């Protein structure tokens, strides 16, 4: 899967993780930036745990999931508590409030799509209301990322403009 330049700017340190560890659950529970980025971190983090339970219901013997759950359980007491409650969450649409250190406060609407033939994948699309403060904040991120991306598609640090992510 991939993210665009604005997503890379929103999730600032996501690409700093080793490629095999680029996972939203790891980001959510193992980086301080995520707790600062999500204005409603507990709700969003709990939903993330629910998505892992949804995945686990289809793949109960997945060794990568078992390793991830063990890692997050050892590292975070909130994760341990929410994992033990066995809640399942299937994202469809809604909104998330963020506080970005560069762009400030923004609310992003989201829709989640599952591709036909690959129920393990979820495509998340984020939107903002036109001419809203969130659209302005997203414009700040777009301007910032445009200034750090070269015409050949690489970042200022030489990284490719698209980043792959992995399932649990």
Steps between C-alpha positions, in 0.01 A plus 500: 500500500604859474450845644513835326720793595236663720452179699876484550490855634204427728658182641842661542713219631323208332764467227772507765390153606672203334296384197383181674372700797293759312172409655234735639464296820873533570486868414195553721642331809877528470555860392442805717418699186180298445371584847558867423365484143158349577288743701285203605786253539326256739201457268714467188744262667216283628352486147841392375498211748150412377629487142772258612229283659309509170812384317560233766148365449595414141861396574513356853832323442688781325851498655560866402186604684600294805841667500343847465249438780778372725719800424222752561377318811847513651544867416165661577251441781214666307555254217502208746174614661320564171627178338360298793153649442471339152310790341487493120496813285436513127568853373261641241486878528532776753741771599818532701630807676874563481746748639804523276807690627540684167143534371311530828152361559316323223207265464519242226201309376575142403349219301635147512467267202575130475613395153299220340699180520734615781308540823827535694570839344334828589535814295451811709407827334521821697317821408444850631215745459590755228604842628505374861779557752588132448536559124736788577701280738517225238621762252784582740599134500475483121726803466748361749519160329522656155804694616668179619424288190715520186374478143649152462255373767747475788489678832768747603657216698512276188207278600248407231184711488273198566544278805377147538324376809433151622213306653522392862 
